[in-house]
Amino acid sequence: MVGESKLKGSPFLGFDLAHEFYDVDIKAVKKIRMWERPTTIPLAPKFILGVINLQGMIVSIMDLRVRFDIGQVEYLPTTVVLILKAGEVAGERILGIIIYAISDVIDMGDNNLNSPMKNF
């Protein structure tokens, strides 16, 4: 988990999810890809749409709208997949999340930030 002190002064990538604004540390963004239907995985949770091949690595794709049961799920040509890296301690882990609208890159400066959620 990234500590609050590491987040201060970092730029963030903002995105919209069911008309609510969220952001992610831009250093965690590995790639932004155009929507492509992932290969489904039998018996996977409903919010895991499947996997894609990213330069020889298998990446799970998660839809946060399905995960949190918010909004209507529709995959359009403008839908993108945000590939994120996480897990500094346990090695690099990669996960893709479905993003419906990327808003902007935001520089938070030294403003007060809330601590990241521990069990996301």
Disulfide bonds with the S-S distance in Angstrom:
none
